[in-house]
Amino acid sequence: MAISEILLIKPVEGLGGEGDQVKVRAGYARNYLLPRGFAAPVTTANRKQVEALKKRRAARESLELNGAQELGKKLENTSLAFAVKTGEGGKMFGAITVNDVHDKLVAAGYTIEKKRIHLHTPVKTLGKHTVKVKLHADVSVELGFDVVSENPIDVPAPEAKPAAKNDRK
């Protein structure tokens, strides 16, 4: 198992940001990172670039953090409502999933990746619910939404039980 030490030029999810010096398997470096321009081999000339890359990384991360905080403030004031078809007693047909929440946010004018929306289980009941939106490593927002019935809910009336007959003689 050969290990290769490389210098990341661009951020790679799960590996590191630009300017990081990481150890990866040789095949991963040779076949993926180096040809796509995500990394460069560690040499004395490349090590001089590390400071410039770290400065660029710090500027990018602060810009992303500020943007995420602004978006988080806007999202906190947003409320979503889903009108769903229901059957007897208000039982929903189907469920509200991450895709539905994402579509509503896009329709409201927000550009958020689906993978940033964390809904533990699909919502299958009417009422108020919350979903966690992780905008940045340091910024996450609890977004509330309502699930309402699109048609009136008919509550079945309890059936009257027929009078018990005494069969005793």
KOLLO-36487 format. One line per field, with one value per atom (N, C-alpha, C, O): residue number from 0; residue in one letter; atom name; x, y, z. Coordinates in steps of 0.1 Angstrom, whole numbers, always signed. Example, Ala and Ser with C-alpha at 12.3 -4.5 7.8 and 13.67 -1.06 7.14 Angstrom:
! KOLLO-36487
n = 0 / 0 / 0 / 0 / 1 / 1 / 1 / 1 .
res = A / A / A / A / S / S / S / S .
atom = N / CA / C / O / N / CA / C / O .
xx = +132 / +123 / +132 / +142 / +128 / +137 / +129 / +134 .
yy = -57 / -45 / -33 / -33 / -22 / -11 / +0 / +11 .
zz = +78 / +78 / +78 / +85 / +71 / +71 / +79 / +80 .
END
This chain:
! KOLLO-36487
n = 0 / 0 / 0 / 0 / 1 / 1 / 1 / 1 / 2 / 2 / 2 / 2 / 3 / 3 / 3 / 3 / 4 / 4 / 4 / 4 / 5 / 5 / 5 / 5 / 6 / 6 / 6 / 6 / 7 / 7 / 7 / 7 / 8 / 8 / 8 / 8 / 9 / 9 / 9 / 9 / 10 / 10 / 10 / 10 / 11 / 11 / 11 / 11 / 12 / 12 / 12 / 12 / 13 / 13 / 13 / 13 / 14 / 14 / 14 / 14 / 15 / 15 / 15 / 15 / 16 / 16 / 16 / 16 / 17 / 17 / 17 / 17 / 18 / 18 / 18 / 18 / 19 / 19 / 19 / 19 / 20 / 20 / 20 / 20 / 21 / 21 / 21 / 21 / 22 / 22 / 22 / 22 / 23 / 23 / 23 / 23 / 24 / 24 / 24 / 24 / 25 / 25 / 25 / 25 / 26 / 26 / 26 / 26 / 27 / 27 / 27 / 27 / 28 / 28 / 28 / 28 / 29 / 29 / 29 / 29 / 30 / 30 / 30 / 30 / 31 / 31 / 31 / 31 / 32 / 32 / 32 / 32 / 33 / 33 / 33 / 33 / 34 / 34 / 34 / 34 / 35 / 35 / 35 / 35 / 36 / 36 / 36 / 36 / 37 / 37 / 37 / 37 / 38 / 38 / 38 / 38 / 39 / 39 / 39 / 39 / 40 / 40 / 40 / 40 / 41 / 41 / 41 / 41 / 42 / 42 / 42 / 42 / 43 / 43 / 43 / 43 / 44 / 44 / 44 / 44 / 45 / 45 / 45 / 45 / 46 / 46 / 46 / 46 / 47 / 47 / 47 / 47 / 48 / 48 / 48 / 48 / 49 / 49 / 49 / 49 / 50 / 50 / 50 / 50 / 51 / 51 / 51 / 51 / 52 / 52 / 52 / 52 / 53 / 53 / 53 / 53 / 54 / 54 / 54 / 54 / 55 / 55 / 55 / 55 / 56 / 56 / 56 / 56 / 57 / 57 / 57 / 57 / 58 / 58 / 58 / 58 / 59 / 59 / 59 / 59 / 60 / 60 / 60 / 60 / 61 / 61 / 61 / 61 / 62 / 62 / 62 / 62 / 63 / 63 / 63 / 63 / 64 / 64 / 64 / 64 / 65 / 65 / 65 / 65 / 66 / 66 / 66 / 66 / 67 / 67 / 67 / 67 / 68 / 68 / 68 / 68 / 69 / 69 / 69 / 69 / 70 / 70 / 70 / 70 / 71 / 71 / 71 / 71 / 72 / 72 / 72 / 72 / 73 / 73 / 73 / 73 / 74 / 74 / 74 / 74 / 75 / 75 / 75 / 75 / 76 / 76 / 76 / 76 / 77 / 77 / 77 / 77 / 78 / 78 / 78 / 78 / 79 / 79 / 79 / 79 / 80 / 80 / 80 / 80 / 81 / 81 / 81 / 81 / 82 / 82 / 82 / 82 / 83 / 83 / 83 / 83 / 84 / 84 / 84 / 84 / 85 / 85 / 85 / 85 / 86 / 86 / 86 / 86 / 87 / 87 / 87 / 87 / 88 / 88 / 88 / 88 / 89 / 89 / 89 / 89 / 90 / 90 / 90 / 90 / 91 / 91 / 91 / 91 / 92 / 92 / 92 / 92 / 93 / 93 / 93 / 93 / 94 / 94 / 94 / 94 / 95 / 95 / 95 / 95 / 96 / 96 / 96 / 96 / 97 / 97 / 97 / 97 / 98 / 98 / 98 / 98 / 99 / 99 / 99 / 99 / 100 / 100 / 100 / 100 / 101 / 101 / 101 / 101 / 102 / 102 / 102 / 102 / 103 / 103 / 103 / 103 / 104 / 104 / 104 / 104 / 105 / 105 / 105 / 105 / 106 / 106 / 106 / 106 / 107 / 107 / 107 / 107 / 108 / 108 / 108 / 108 / 109 / 109 / 109 / 109 / 110 / 110 / 110 / 110 / 111 / 111 / 111 / 111 / 112 / 112 / 112 / 112 / 113 / 113 / 113 / 113 / 114 / 114 / 114 / 114 / 115 / 115 / 115 / 115 / 116 / 116 / 116 / 116 / 117 / 117 / 117 / 117 / 118 / 118 / 118 / 118 / 119 / 119 / 119 / 119 / 120 / 120 / 120 / 120 / 121 / 121 / 121 / 121 / 122 / 122 / 122 / 122 / 123 / 123 / 123 / 123 / 124 / 124 / 124 / 124 / 125 / 125 / 125 / 125 / 126 / 126 / 126 / 126 / 127 / 127 / 127 / 127 / 128 / 128 / 128 / 128 / 129 / 129 / 129 / 129 / 130 / 130 / 130 / 130 / 131 / 131 / 131 / 131 / 132 / 132 / 132 / 132 / 133 / 133 / 133 / 133 / 134 / 134 / 134 / 134 / 135 / 135 / 135 / 135 / 136 / 136 / 136 / 136 / 137 / 137 / 137 / 137 / 138 / 138 / 138 / 138 / 139 / 139 / 139 / 139 / 140 / 140 / 140 / 140 / 141 / 141 / 141 / 141 / 142 / 142 / 142 / 142 / 143 / 143 / 143 / 143 / 144 / 144 / 144 / 144 / 145 / 145 / 145 / 145 / 146 / 146 / 146 / 146 / 147 / 147 / 147 / 147 / 148 / 148 / 148 / 148 / 149 / 149 / 149 / 149 / 150 / 150 / 150 / 150 / 151 / 151 / 151 / 151 / 152 / 152 / 152 / 152 / 153 / 153 / 153 / 153 / 154 / 154 / 154 / 154 / 155 / 155 / 155 / 155 / 156 / 156 / 156 / 156 / 157 / 157 / 157 / 157 / 158 / 158 / 158 / 158 / 159 / 159 / 159 / 159 / 160 / 160 / 160 / 160 / 161 / 161 / 161 / 161 / 162 / 162 / 162 / 162 / 163 / 163 / 163 / 163 / 164 / 164 / 164 / 164 / 165 / 165 / 165 / 165 / 166 / 166 / 166 / 166 / 167 / 167 / 167 / 167 / 168 / 168 / 168 / 168 .
res = M / M / M / M / A / A / A / A / I / I / I / I / S / S / S / S / E / E / E / E / I / I / I / I / L / L / L / L / L / L / L / L / I / I / I / I / K / K / K / K / P / P / P / P / V / V / V / V / E / E / E / E / G / G / G / G / L / L / L / L / G / G / G / G / G / G / G / G / E / E / E / E / G / G / G / G / D / D / D / D / Q / Q / Q / Q / V / V / V / V / K / K / K / K / V / V / V / V / R / R / R / R / A / A / A / A / G / G / G / G / Y / Y / Y / Y / A / A / A / A / R / R / R / R / N / N / N / N / Y / Y / Y / Y / L / L / L / L / L / L / L / L / P / P / P / P / R / R / R / R / G / G / G / G / F / F / F / F / A / A / A / A / A / A / A / A / P / P / P / P / V / V / V / V / T / T / T / T / T / T / T / T / A / A / A / A / N / N / N / N / R / R / R / R / K / K / K / K / Q / Q / Q / Q / V / V / V / V / E / E / E / E / A / A / A / A / L / L / L / L / K / K / K / K / K / K / K / K / R / R / R / R / R / R / R / R / A / A / A / A / A / A / A / A / R / R / R / R / E / E / E / E / S / S / S / S / L / L / L / L / E / E / E / E / L / L / L / L / N / N / N / N / G / G / G / G / A / A / A / A / Q / Q / Q / Q / E / E / E / E / L / L / L / L / G / G / G / G / K / K / K / K / K / K / K / K / L / L / L / L / E / E / E / E / N / N / N / N / T / T / T / T / S / S / S / S / L / L / L / L / A / A / A / A / F / F / F / F / A / A / A / A / V / V / V / V / K / K / K / K / T / T / T / T / G / G / G / G / E / E / E / E / G / G / G / G / G / G / G / G / K / K / K / K / M / M / M / M / F / F / F / F / G / G / G / G / A / A / A / A / I / I / I / I / T / T / T / T / V / V / V / V / N / N / N / N / D / D / D / D / V / V / V / V / H / H / H / H / D / D / D / D / K / K / K / K / L / L / L / L / V / V / V / V / A / A / A / A / A / A / A / A / G / G / G / G / Y / Y / Y / Y / T / T / T / T / I / I / I / I / E / E / E / E / K / K / K / K / K / K / K / K / R / R / R / R / I / I / I / I / H / H / H / H / L / L / L / L / H / H / H / H / T / T / T / T / P / P / P / P / V / V / V / V / K / K / K / K / T / T / T / T / L / L / L / L / G / G / G / G / K / K / K / K / H / H / H / H / T / T / T / T / V / V / V / V / K / K / K / K / V / V / V / V / K / K / K / K / L / L / L / L / H / H / H / H / A / A / A / A / D / D / D / D / V / V / V / V / S / S / S / S / V / V / V / V / E / E / E / E / L / L / L / L / G / G / G / G / F / F / F / F / D / D / D / D / V / V / V / V / V / V / V / V / S / S / S / S / E / E / E / E / N / N / N / N / P / P / P / P / I / I / I / I / D / D / D / D / V / V / V / V / P / P / P / P / A / A / A / A / P / P / P / P / E / E / E / E / A / A / A / A / K / K / K / K / P / P / P / P / A / A / A / A / A / A / A / A / K / K / K / K / N / N / N / N / D / D / D / D / R / R / R / R / K / K / K / K .
atom = N / CA / C / O / N / CA / C / O / N / CA / C / O / N / CA / C / O / N / CA / C / O / N / CA / C / O / N / CA / C / O / N / CA / C / O / N / CA / C / O / N / CA / C / O / N / CA / C / O / N / CA / C / O / N / CA / C / O / N / CA / C / O / N / CA / C / O / N / CA / C / O / N / CA / C / O / N / CA / C / O / N / CA / C / O / N / CA / C / O / N / CA / C / O / N / CA / C / O / N / CA / C / O / N / CA / C / O / N / CA / C / O / N / CA / C / O / N / CA / C / O / N / CA / C / O / N / CA / C / O / N / CA / C / O / N / CA / C / O / N / CA / C / O / N / CA / C / O / N / CA / C / O / N / CA / C / O / N / CA / C / O / N / CA / C / O / N / CA / C / O / N / CA / C / O / N / CA / C / O / N / CA / C / O / N / CA / C / O / N / CA / C / O / N / CA / C / O / N / CA / C / O / N / CA / C / O / N / CA / C / O / N / CA / C / O / N / CA / C / O / N / CA / C / O / N / CA / C / O / N / CA / C / O / N / CA / C / O / N / CA / C / O / N / CA / C / O / N / CA / C / O / N / CA / C / O / N / CA / C / O / N / CA / C / O / N / CA / C / O / N / CA / C / O / N / CA / C / O / N / CA / C / O / N / CA / C / O / N / CA / C / O / N / CA / C / O / N / CA / C / O / N / CA / C / O / N / CA / C / O / N / CA / C / O / N / CA / C / O / N / CA / C / O / N / CA / C / O / N / CA / C / O / N / CA / C / O / N / CA / C / O / N / CA / C / O / N / CA / C / O / N / CA / C / O / N / CA / C / O / N / CA / C / O / N / CA / C / O / N / CA / C / O / N / CA / C / O / N / CA / C / O / N / CA / C / O / N / CA / C / O / N / CA / C / O / N / CA / C / O / N / CA / C / O / N / CA / C / O / N / CA / C / O / N / CA / C / O / N / CA / C / O / N / CA / C / O / N / CA / C / O / N / CA / C / O / N / CA / C / O / N / CA / C / O / N / CA / C / O / N / CA / C / O / N / CA / C / O / N / CA / C / O / N / CA / C / O / N / CA / C / O / N / CA / C / O / N / CA / C / O / N / CA / C / O / N / CA / C / O / N / CA / C / O / N / CA / C / O / N / CA / C / O / N / CA / C / O / N / CA / C / O / N / CA / C / O / N / CA / C / O / N / CA / C / O / N / CA / C / O / N / CA / C / O / N / CA / C / O / N / CA / C / O / N / CA / C / O / N / CA / C / O / N / CA / C / O / N / CA / C / O / N / CA / C / O / N / CA / C / O / N / CA / C / O / N / CA / C / O / N / CA / C / O / N / CA / C / O / N / CA / C / O / N / CA / C / O / N / CA / C / O / N / CA / C / O / N / CA / C / O / N / CA / C / O / N / CA / C / O / N / CA / C / O / N / CA / C / O / N / CA / C / O / N / CA / C / O / N / CA / C / O / N / CA / C / O / N / CA / C / O / N / CA / C / O / N / CA / C / O / N / CA / C / O / N / CA / C / O / N / CA / C / O / N / CA / C / O / N / CA / C / O / N / CA / C / O / N / CA / C / O / N / CA / C / O / N / CA / C / O / N / CA / C / O / N / CA / C / O / N / CA / C / O / N / CA / C / O / N / CA / C / O / N / CA / C / O / N / CA / C / O / N / CA / C / O / N / CA / C / O / N / CA / C / O / N / CA / C / O / N / CA / C / O / N / CA / C / O .
xx = +8 / +0 / +9 / +15 / +10 / +19 / +12 / +0 / +19 / +13 / +21 / +33 / +13 / +19 / +15 / +4 / +25 / +23 / +21 / +29 / +9 / +6 / +2 / -1 / +2 / -2 / -16 / -16 / -26 / -39 / -39 / -36 / -44 / -45 / -59 / -61 / -69 / -83 / -89 / -83 / -99 / -105 / -112 / -118 / -109 / -115 / -123 / -117 / -136 / -144 / -140 / -137 / -138 / -134 / -119 / -114 / -112 / -97 / -91 / -82 / -95 / -89 / -91 / -97 / -86 / -87 / -74 / -64 / -74 / -62 / -51 / -54 / -39 / -28 / -25 / -14 / -33 / -31 / -21 / -22 / -12 / -3 / -9 / -9 / -13 / -20 / -13 / -6 / -15 / -10 / -22 / -32 / -21 / -32 / -26 / -13 / -34 / -29 / -24 / -29 / -13 / -7 / -16 / -16 / -25 / -34 / -44 / -47 / -49 / -59 / -52 / -58 / -40 / -33 / -30 / -32 / -25 / -20 / -32 / -31 / -43 / -54 / -65 / -73 / -66 / -77 / -73 / -76 / -65 / -62 / -53 / -56 / -42 / -32 / -38 / -36 / -44 / -49 / -60 / -61 / -68 / -79 / -75 / -83 / -62 / -57 / -61 / -60 / -65 / -69 / -56 / -57 / -45 / -33 / -21 / -21 / -10 / +3 / +13 / +11 / +23 / +33 / +40 / +42 / +44 / +51 / +66 / +73 / +70 / +84 / +87 / +79 / +100 / +104 / +98 / +94 / +97 / +91 / +76 / +71 / +69 / +54 / +52 / +42 / +61 / +59 / +59 / +53 / +65 / +65 / +51 / +48 / +43 / +30 / +20 / +9 / +24 / +15 / +10 / -2 / +18 / +14 / +3 / -7 / +6 / -4 / -17 / -28 / -17 / -29 / -36 / -49 / -29 / -35 / -42 / -53 / -36 / -43 / -56 / -66 / -55 / -67 / -78 / -89 / -74 / -83 / -90 / -102 / -82 / -88 / -98 / -109 / -95 / -104 / -117 / -128 / -115 / -127 / -136 / -148 / -130 / -138 / -145 / -156 / -139 / -146 / -157 / -168 / -155 / -166 / -178 / -189 / -175 / -185 / -193 / -205 / -185 / -192 / -201 / -212 / -197 / -206 / -218 / -229 / -216 / -228 / -237 / -250 / -232 / -241 / -248 / -260 / -242 / -248 / -260 / -271 / -258 / -268 / -280 / -291 / -277 / -287 / -295 / -307 / -288 / -294 / -304 / -315 / -300 / -310 / -322 / -333 / -321 / -332 / -341 / -353 / -335 / -342 / -350 / -361 / -345 / -352 / -365 / -374 / -366 / -379 / -388 / -399 / -384 / -392 / -401 / -396 / -413 / -422 / -427 / -431 / -427 / -432 / -445 / -447 / -454 / -466 / -468 / -466 / -472 / -474 / -489 / -493 / -496 / -510 / -509 / -505 / -514 / -514 / -528 / -537 / -529 / -542 / -543 / -533 / -555 / -557 / -569 / -578 / -570 / -581 / -589 / -589 / -596 / -604 / -596 / -585 / -601 / -594 / -581 / -573 / -579 / -567 / -554 / -543 / -556 / -544 / -539 / -546 / -526 / -519 / -517 / -514 / -518 / -514 / -500 / -498 / -490 / -476 / -470 / -474 / -458 / -451 / -443 / -442 / -439 / -431 / -416 / -413 / -409 / -395 / -385 / -390 / -372 / -362 / -364 / -363 / -368 / -370 / -381 / -380 / -392 / -403 / -399 / -402 / -391 / -387 / -377 / -378 / -368 / -359 / -367 / -363 / -377 / -385 / -392 / -392 / -397 / -404 / -394 / -397 / -382 / -371 / -367 / -365 / -365 / -361 / -372 / -370 / -385 / -396 / -397 / -402 / -392 / -392 / -380 / -379 / -371 / -360 / -347 / -337 / -346 / -333 / -326 / -332 / -312 / -304 / -297 / -286 / -302 / -296 / -295 / -304 / -283 / -281 / -290 / -292 / -295 / -303 / -296 / -302 / -283 / -276 / -274 / -270 / -277 / -276 / -289 / -289 / -300 / -312 / -313 / -312 / -315 / -315 / -328 / -332 / -336 / -349 / -347 / -346 / -348 / -344 / -353 / -349 / -366 / -376 / -386 / -389 / -392 / -402 / -414 / -417 / -420 / -431 / -444 / -447 / -451 / -463 / -475 / -486 / -474 / -485 / -487 / -478 / -500 / -503 / -498 / -496 / -496 / -492 / -479 / -474 / -473 / -460 / -448 / -448 / -438 / -426 / -414 / -416 / -402 / -390 / -380 / -380 / -372 / -361 / -348 / -349 / -337 / -324 / -318 / -316 / -313 / -306 / -292 / -290 / -282 / -268 / -262 / -258 / -260 / -255 / -240 / -234 / -233 / -219 / -215 / -224 / -203 / -198 / -202 / -205 / -203 / -206 / -220 / -224 / -227 / -241 / -251 / -250 / -261 / -272 / -285 / -284 / -295 / -308 / -319 / -320 / -328 / -340 / -351 / -355 / -356 / -366 / -380 / -381 / -390 / -403 / -412 / -411 / -420 / -430 / -442 / -442 / -453 / -467 / -471 / -469 / -478 / -484 / -499 / -503 / -506 / -521 / -528 / -522 / -540 / -548 / -554 / -558 / -554 / -559 / -574 / -581 / -579 / -594 / -598 / -590 / -611 / -616 / -615 / -617 / -611 / -609 / -623 / -629 / -626 / -639 / -635 / -629 / -639 / -637 / -648 / -660 / -645 / -656 / -663 / -656 / -677 / -684 / -684 / -685 / -683 / -684 / -697 / -708 / -697 / -709 / -717 / -710 / -730 / -738 / -738 / -741 / -736 / -736 / -750 / -758 / -754 / -768 / -769 / -760 / -781 / -784 / -782 / -785 / -776 / -773 / -786 / -794 / -788 / -800 / -797 / -786 / -807 / -805 / -811 / -823 / -803 / -808 / -811 / -813 / -810 / -813 / -828 / -836 / -831 / -845 / -848 / -859 .
yy = -12 / +0 / +12 / +16 / +19 / +30 / +43 / +45 / +51 / +64 / +75 / +75 / +85 / +97 / +109 / +111 / +118 / +131 / +142 / +144 / +149 / +159 / +172 / +172 / +182 / +196 / +199 / +199 / +201 / +204 / +219 / +228 / +220 / +233 / +238 / +250 / +229 / +233 / +225 / +214 / +229 / +221 / +208 / +208 / +198 / +185 / +180 / +179 / +178 / +174 / +161 / +151 / +161 / +149 / +148 / +139 / +156 / +155 / +168 / +167 / +180 / +192 / +203 / +202 / +215 / +227 / +230 / +224 / +241 / +245 / +249 / +255 / +245 / +247 / +236 / +236 / +226 / +215 / +205 / +202 / +200 / +189 / +176 / +175 / +167 / +155 / +142 / +143 / +131 / +118 / +110 / +108 / +106 / +98 / +86 / +85 / +77 / +65 / +70 / +79 / +64 / +68 / +67 / +76 / +57 / +56 / +67 / +73 / +71 / +82 / +95 / +103 / +98 / +110 / +109 / +119 / +98 / +97 / +97 / +103 / +91 / +89 / +99 / +101 / +106 / +115 / +129 / +139 / +131 / +144 / +152 / +164 / +146 / +153 / +156 / +167 / +147 / +150 / +161 / +168 / +161 / +171 / +185 / +194 / +186 / +199 / +202 / +213 / +192 / +194 / +194 / +200 / +189 / +187 / +188 / +187 / +190 / +190 / +182 / +182 / +176 / +169 / +178 / +190 / +173 / +182 / +183 / +173 / +195 / +198 / +211 / +217 / +214 / +226 / +239 / +248 / +238 / +250 / +251 / +262 / +239 / +240 / +244 / +250 / +241 / +245 / +260 / +265 / +267 / +282 / +287 / +298 / +280 / +284 / +282 / +288 / +275 / +272 / +284 / +285 / +294 / +306 / +314 / +318 / +315 / +321 / +314 / +320 / +300 / +292 / +294 / +294 / +294 / +296 / +309 / +310 / +320 / +333 / +333 / +338 / +327 / +326 / +318 / +321 / +307 / +299 / +306 / +305 / +314 / +322 / +332 / +334 / +339 / +348 / +342 / +347 / +330 / +323 / +318 / +319 / +313 / +308 / +319 / +317 / +330 / +341 / +347 / +350 / +347 / +351 / +341 / +345 / +328 / +318 / +319 / +317 / +321 / +322 / +334 / +333 / +346 / +358 / +355 / +359 / +349 / +346 / +336 / +338 / +326 / +317 / +323 / +320 / +332 / +339 / +348 / +348 / +355 / +363 / +355 / +358 / +344 / +335 / +329 / +327 / +325 / +320 / +329 / +325 / +342 / +352 / +353 / +355 / +353 / +353 / +341 / +342 / +329 / +317 / +316 / +310 / +322 / +322 / +329 / +325 / +338 / +346 / +340 / +345 / +328 / +322 / +311 / +304 / +311 / +300 / +293 / +300 / +280 / +272 / +265 / +262 / +263 / +255 / +246 / +249 / +233 / +223 / +219 / +215 / +220 / +215 / +201 / +199 / +191 / +177 / +171 / +176 / +161 / +154 / +145 / +138 / +144 / +136 / +127 / +131 / +117 / +108 / +109 / +120 / +98 / +99 / +102 / +96 / +110 / +113 / +121 / +122 / +127 / +135 / +128 / +133 / +115 / +107 / +111 / +112 / +114 / +119 / +108 / +96 / +112 / +103 / +107 / +119 / +98 / +102 / +108 / +107 / +116 / +122 / +134 / +136 / +143 / +154 / +150 / +146 / +151 / +147 / +159 / +170 / +156 / +166 / +173 / +185 / +165 / +170 / +180 / +191 / +178 / +187 / +200 / +211 / +199 / +211 / +219 / +231 / +212 / +219 / +226 / +237 / +219 / +226 / +238 / +248 / +238 / +250 / +261 / +273 / +258 / +268 / +274 / +287 / +266 / +271 / +280 / +291 / +276 / +285 / +298 / +308 / +298 / +310 / +319 / +330 / +314 / +322 / +319 / +327 / +309 / +305 / +295 / +286 / +296 / +286 / +278 / +282 / +266 / +258 / +244 / +239 / +237 / +224 / +214 / +216 / +204 / +194 / +187 / +184 / +185 / +178 / +186 / +181 / +199 / +207 / +207 / +212 / +201 / +200 / +186 / +176 / +187 / +174 / +172 / +178 / +163 / +159 / +144 / +136 / +141 / +127 / +117 / +106 / +119 / +110 / +117 / +129 / +112 / +119 / +122 / +114 / +133 / +138 / +132 / +134 / +125 / +118 / +122 / +116 / +133 / +138 / +153 / +160 / +157 / +171 / +179 / +173 / +192 / +200 / +208 / +209 / +213 / +220 / +211 / +202 / +213 / +205 / +214 / +225 / +209 / +216 / +208 / +195 / +214 / +208 / +216 / +228 / +209 / +216 / +218 / +209 / +230 / +234 / +238 / +248 / +230 / +233 / +241 / +235 / +254 / +262 / +263 / +265 / +260 / +261 / +253 / +249 / +250 / +242 / +248 / +241 / +262 / +269 / +275 / +280 / +274 / +280 / +269 / +263 / +267 / +259 / +265 / +272 / +263 / +270 / +260 / +250 / +262 / +253 / +261 / +272 / +254 / +260 / +254 / +241 / +261 / +256 / +255 / +264 / +245 / +244 / +238 / +230 / +241 / +236 / +226 / +228 / +216 / +206 / +207 / +204 / +211 / +213 / +205 / +201 / +202 / +194 / +203 / +214 / +198 / +206 / +204 / +213 / +194 / +192 / +191 / +188 / +195 / +194 / +180 / +170 / +180 / +167 / +163 / +170 / +151 / +145 / +135 / +125 / +139 / +130 / +120 / +124 / +107 / +97 / +98 / +97 / +98 / +98 / +84 / +74 / +83 / +70 / +63 / +69 / +51 / +44 / +40 / +35 / +41 / +37 / +22 / +15 / +16 / +1 / -3 / +3 / -14 / -19 / -24 / -29 / -23 / -27 / -42 / -50 / -46 / -61 / -68 / -63 / -79 / -87 / -98 / -104 / -100 / -110 / -123 / -124 / -132 / -145 / -155 / -167 / -151 / -161 / -163 / -154 / -175 / -178 / -183 / -186 .
zz = +0 / +0 / +0 / +10 / -12 / -13 / -9 / -12 / -2 / +3 / -4 / -6 / -8 / -15 / -7 / -3 / -6 / +1 / -9 / -18 / -8 / -19 / -12 / +0 / -20 / -15 / -23 / -35 / -15 / -21 / -26 / -19 / -39 / -45 / -44 / -43 / -45 / -43 / -32 / -28 / -25 / -15 / -20 / -30 / -12 / -16 / -3 / +7 / -6 / +6 / +12 / +5 / +25 / +32 / +33 / +40 / +26 / +26 / +32 / +41 / +28 / +33 / +24 / +13 / +28 / +20 / +13 / +15 / +5 / -2 / +7 / +18 / +4 / +13 / +22 / +29 / +23 / +32 / +26 / +14 / +34 / +29 / +35 / +48 / +27 / +31 / +26 / +15 / +33 / +28 / +23 / +30 / +10 / +4 / -2 / -4 / -6 / -14 / -28 / -34 / -32 / -45 / -57 / -65 / -57 / -69 / -69 / -79 / -57 / -56 / -61 / -68 / -56 / -61 / -76 / -83 / -80 / -94 / -104 / -115 / -100 / -110 / -108 / -118 / -97 / -95 / -92 / -99 / -81 / -76 / -86 / -89 / -90 / -98 / -112 / -117 / -120 / -133 / -133 / -143 / -123 / -122 / -117 / -116 / -113 / -108 / -93 / -89 / -86 / -72 / -63 / -52 / -68 / -59 / -68 / -80 / -61 / -67 / -59 / -46 / -65 / -56 / -47 / -51 / -36 / -26 / -30 / -30 / -34 / -37 / -30 / -25 / -30 / -23 / -30 / -23 / -44 / -51 / -47 / -45 / -46 / -43 / -28 / -25 / -20 / -6 / -4 / +6 / -13 / -12 / -15 / -11 / -23 / -26 / -15 / -15 / -5 / +6 / +13 / +16 / +15 / +22 / +14 / +19 / +1 / -8 / -8 / -7 / -8 / -8 / +5 / +5 / +16 / +29 / +31 / +37 / +25 / +26 / +17 / +22 / +6 / -3 / +4 / +3 / +11 / +18 / +29 / +31 / +37 / +48 / +43 / +48 / +32 / +26 / +21 / +23 / +14 / +9 / +20 / +20 / +31 / +42 / +50 / +54 / +51 / +58 / +49 / +54 / +36 / +27 / +27 / +28 / +28 / +28 / +42 / +42 / +53 / +66 / +66 / +71 / +61 / +61 / +52 / +56 / +41 / +32 / +39 / +38 / +46 / +53 / +64 / +67 / +72 / +83 / +78 / +84 / +67 / +61 / +56 / +59 / +49 / +44 / +56 / +55 / +67 / +79 / +85 / +89 / +85 / +91 / +82 / +88 / +69 / +60 / +62 / +62 / +63 / +65 / +78 / +78 / +88 / +101 / +101 / +108 / +92 / +90 / +80 / +77 / +74 / +64 / +70 / +78 / +65 / +69 / +57 / +47 / +57 / +46 / +50 / +61 / +40 / +42 / +31 / +19 / +34 / +25 / +25 / +36 / +14 / +14 / +8 / -3 / +15 / +11 / +11 / +18 / +3 / +2 / +14 / +18 / +20 / +32 / +30 / +22 / +37 / +37 / +50 / +56 / +53 / +65 / +78 / +79 / +86 / +99 / +97 / +107 / +85 / +84 / +81 / +82 / +77 / +73 / +60 / +50 / +59 / +47 / +37 / +41 / +24 / +14 / +10 / +6 / +12 / +9 / +21 / +32 / +18 / +29 / +24 / +12 / +33 / +29 / +31 / +42 / +21 / +21 / +19 / +17 / +19 / +17 / +3 / +2 / -7 / -20 / -20 / -27 / -13 / -12 / -5 / -10 / +6 / +13 / +4 / +3 / -3 / -13 / -24 / -27 / -29 / -40 / -35 / -42 / -23 / -17 / -15 / -18 / -10 / -8 / -21 / -22 / -31 / -45 / -50 / -56 / -48 / -53 / -45 / -51 / -33 / -25 / -28 / -23 / -37 / -41 / -34 / -36 / -27 / -20 / -28 / -34 / -29 / -36 / -25 / -21 / -22 / -12 / -18 / -24 / -15 / -20 / -12 / +0 / -18 / -11 / +0 / +10 / -2 / +9 / +22 / +32 / +21 / +33 / +41 / +53 / +36 / +43 / +50 / +44 / +63 / +71 / +78 / +88 / +72 / +77 / +80 / +72 / +94 / +98 / +92 / +87 / +92 / +87 / +79 / +82 / +68 / +61 / +70 / +79 / +68 / +76 / +71 / +59 / +80 / +76 / +84 / +84 / +91 / +99 / +97 / +92 / +99 / +98 / +110 / +120 / +108 / +119 / +117 / +105 / +128 / +127 / +128 / +136 / +120 / +120 / +118 / +114 / +121 / +118 / +110 / +111 / +103 / +95 / +98 / +99 / +98 / +101 / +87 / +79 / +85 / +73 / +77 / +84 / +73 / +77 / +65 / +55 / +67 / +57 / +56 / +46 / +68 / +69 / +81 / +88 / +82 / +94 / +107 / +117 / +107 / +120 / +120 / +130 / +109 / +108 / +104 / +93 / +113 / +110 / +115 / +125 / +107 / +110 / +112 / +104 / +122 / +123 / +116 / +119 / +105 / +97 / +100 / +99 / +104 / +107 / +95 / +86 / +94 / +83 / +88 / +97 / +81 / +84 / +74 / +62 / +78 / +69 / +71 / +82 / +61 / +63 / +52 / +42 / +55 / +46 / +35 / +38 / +23 / +12 / +10 / +4 / +16 / +16 / +31 / +40 / +34 / +48 / +54 / +47 / +66 / +73 / +79 / +86 / +74 / +79 / +90 / +88 / +102 / +114 / +114 / +116 / +113 / +114 / +127 / +138 / +127 / +139 / +145 / +138 / +158 / +164 / +161 / +163 / +156 / +153 / +165 / +175 / +165 / +176 / +177 / +167 / +188 / +189 / +191 / +199 / +184 / +186 / +200 / +206 / +205 / +219 / +220 / +211 / +231 / +232 / +235 / +243 / +229 / +231 / +242 / +242 / +250 / +260 / +254 / +252 / +251 / +246 / +257 / +254 / +269 / +280 / +281 / +280 / +284 / +285 / +299 / +302 .
END
